[in-house]
Amino acid sequence: MPIIKTVGLISKPNSPEAGGIVPRLLEWLHARGLGVRIDEETGFYAGGVAGIPRNEVTEGCDLVIVLGGDGTLLSAARAIGRREIPLFPVNVGGLGFLTAISRDELYPELERAFRGEHRIANRRLLNTEVQRGGQVAASFEALNDAVLTKAALARMIDLDTYVDEQFVCAYKADGLIISTPTGSTAYSLSAGGPIIFPKVEAICITPICPHMLTNRPVLVPDNSVIRVHSRGPEDSVFLTIDGQVGTPIHEGDTIVCRSSSYSLRLIRPPHQMFFDVLRQKLKWGER
């Protein structure tokens, strides 16, 4: 990892826990002669210092620290975009599958990162395009998932789904989740999808409340191209990326999902493995 000269700091809004960490953390960073770029929430916790919009924080940074839960991390990942900047996630939120560094571990793990002794997990993103009339109407990079759901007051939606030109199913359901292994512990898990080990090269297709109870989640290779054709009336379907951004889907639109050529570089505690996180977060039994 390159020498760290500039650090970005992104904080969860309305968080007393984050507010208690920020002043000391900024002092710690400045004492080491580092440049620091902060978002507006962090500026508020710092006593009213002027921050900058979150999507500008990561420009020119060598490391981005996130104080929050998985939602704040997803927002930070979107701000990083296609820049391969390591993300240092500190859990001051709730469940936190991705924000695995605790508040007690913050400074020891930062010291480790600055010495280059940290462990990085590369989490492949999911590229999603909305194709309309032969043109790309919208494009997104997702860390967790792309979700097609029915809009307000809509009935079940009809989604013709193909994998590498092979017809899979004409789903009639409340929606469809296309998730990465990282996203397998998010919405897909709630909808009955499998937990996927992060290094498994796969994409999961999970229907939401399908009309046919035999419509089950399907895993496909991560080099697959998934095409979903919406047959619903105008604006009856909505596409959501990572539960945070999205766009209405028009009648006849095709949604194309494939593994991105970009990954999020997520710093992980060296002692904490994937099944440790599952046992802790899902309250699985200990020996």
N, C-alpha and C positions, 0 to 999 in steps of 0.2 A: 504494500500500500504506500502511495506517495506520502511525503512529509506533510503533516497537517498544519496549515497556516491560517485557514479561515474555517470557522464553524458556523453552521446554521442552527438556529434554535426555534422549534415549533412547539407550541403548548396547547393543551386542551382548554377551551374556554370554560369559564365559570367553575374552575377547579381549585378549591382551597389547597389541595395537595400540591398541585403544580405551582400555585402562588407561593407556597412555603419553600419550594426548592429553588425557584428562579433567582432571587437575589444572591444567594451564596454561590450558585453555579456560575452566574455571570462574573462574580468576583474571582472565582477559581480560574475561569478561562482567561480573563484579562490579566491575572497575575502571571500567566504563562506566555504573555505577549501575543495572544492569538487575536485575529480579527473575528468579530462576531456579527452575524446578521440575524435579526430577530423579527418574528411576525408581530402583528398588532396585539395579540393576546399576551405574548411574552412581555411586550413593552408595558402593558397595563400592570402586570405583576411586578415589573421592575420599578414601579412608582410613577408611571405615566410617561415613560420614555417613548419617543415616537418609533413605532415599528413600521414595517413595510408589508404590503400584501403577501400572503402566504406563497402564492405562486411565483414570487420574485425572490424569496429567501434563499433558494438553493443555488442561484447563479453565482459562480465563482467559489463555491464551497468545496472543501475537501472532506468534510464530514457533516452529517446532519443529525442532531439530537432531537428526539421526539419525546415530549412529556405528555403522556395521555394513555388512552386505550387503543384498541385496534382501529376504531373509527378515525382517531387522529392520525394514526400510522397510515391508513389508507389515503387520507388527504395529503399527507406528506409525500407518500409514494407518487401520487399524481403530480405534485409540485416538482419532484425530481424528474419525472417523465423518463426520457431516454438518456439522461445523464447517468453514468455509472458511479454514483456517489454512495459510499457506504452510509447506511442508516442505523443509528444507535437508538433502539427503542426502550424507553423506561416506562414501566407500567404504573401509572397513577390513575388507572381507570378501573373497570370491573373485571370481566372474564379474562381478556387479554391473552389469546392464543399466540399472537405475534409479538406482543410487547413483553418479552420474557425476562428483561432485566429489572430487578426489584429496586426500590428506592435505597435499600441498604447496600446494594451492589453498585450503585451509580459511580462513585468515585474510584473504587478499586478497578472496576471494568473500564472506566475512562483511562486510567493510568495504563492498563494493559493495552488498550487500543492505541494510545500514543506511543507505546513501545513496539507496536507492530506484532503483538502476541495474541491478538484476538482471533476468533473463528468467524468466518463469513459464510453464510448460507445464501447461495444464488437461487432466487425464486423466480422462475420464468413467468413472464407476463402473458396475457391473452389479448391478442389484437382482434377487435371487433369493428366491422364496417357495416354501415347501412347503405345498401345499393338501391337506387331509385332511378328508374328510367335510363338504365345503363351508366349512371354516374354514381360516384361515391358521395352520398349526402352527409355522412358523418363518420368519424373514425375515432376509436378510443383504445387505450391500453388499460387493461384491468389486472389487478393483482389477484383478486378473489374470483370474480364471476361477472358474466353478462346474463341478465335476467329479463325475460320477456313475460310480462304480466298483463292481465286484463285491466283496462282503464276503469275509472269509476262507473258503477252501475252496469258495466258490460257483463254479458253472460260468458260462458266458457268460450275460449278462443280456439281457432283452428290454425295449427302450425304444421305445415308439411316440412319434414326434416330429412336431410340427406347427409351422408358421410362419404366424402370422396366420390360423389355422383351416384352412390348407391342409396336408393330410397330406404329410409329407416321406418318411418311411421307418419301417419296423419294424426298428430296429437290433437285430441280435444280435451282441454284441461284448463285449469286456472292460470297456468303459465309453464315456463320451461327455464331451467337453470343450466347454464353451460359454465362449468367451473374448472379452475386449475387445481392441482393437488393442494396448494396453499388454501384455496377457497373451499376445500372439501369439509373443513370444520366450521364453515359459516352457514349460509342459507341452505346449501345443499344438504348438510347434515340434518337440519331441522325438517327438511322435506323427505327424509328417509334415504338420502344418499350415503355412500360408503365413506369411511375415513381413508384417505390415500396418503401413504408415506411420501414425504416431500420429494424424494429422489426418484419416485416412480414417474416415468415419462408417459403421462396419460392426460386425457381430458374427460371429464365426467358430464354426461347429459342426464339431468334429473327432471322428470315432469313434476309439476305441482298439482296435487289433487286431480289426477287424470280420471276421465270418465270410465276408461277401461282399467280395472284394477290390475290387469296383467301388464300394464305399461310400467316397467321397472327401470331404475337407473341403469345406464349403460356406460362402460368405460371404453374409450377408443384410443388408439395411439396418438401421441402428441404431435405427430406430423400429419395428422388428418386435417382436412378442411371440412368444416361443418357449415351447411347452408340451411337456413330456416326461412321458409316462404310464408308470409302472413296472408291468410285468406279472409281475415276479418274485415268488417266495414271500417271506414275512415276513422282513425284515431281511437279505435277500440283496444289497441295494444300499445304498451309503453315499454321501452327498453331502458333498463337501469344498469349502470356500471358501478360495481362495488358498493351498491346501495346509496350512492351519493350524487351521481350526475346521470343524465340520460336524455332521451328524446322521444317524442311520439312517433309511432310507426304508422305509415300510411298503407292503405290497401294496395297490395301488390308488391310491397317492399320485400327485399331479401336481406337477411342478416347473415353475414359471413364471419365465422370465428375460426381463428387458427392460432397456434402458438406464435408468440412474438419472437423477434430476433433479439429482444432486450430482456434483461433480468433486473430484479431489485437485489441489491447487495445488502443483506440483512445481517447485522452483527448479532451473534448469539453468545451467551455465556458458555465458556468451555466445558463446564461440568454438567450442563443441562441438555439432555437428549430429547428426541421427539416424544418417546413414550413417557418420559418424566413429566412433560407438559400435559399429556393426556391424563395421566394419573392425578395430577394436581388440579387441572381445570375441570375435568369431568368426574372427579371424586371416585375414580376407579380404586379398587381395593389394593392395599399394600400387603406385602408378605408379612 
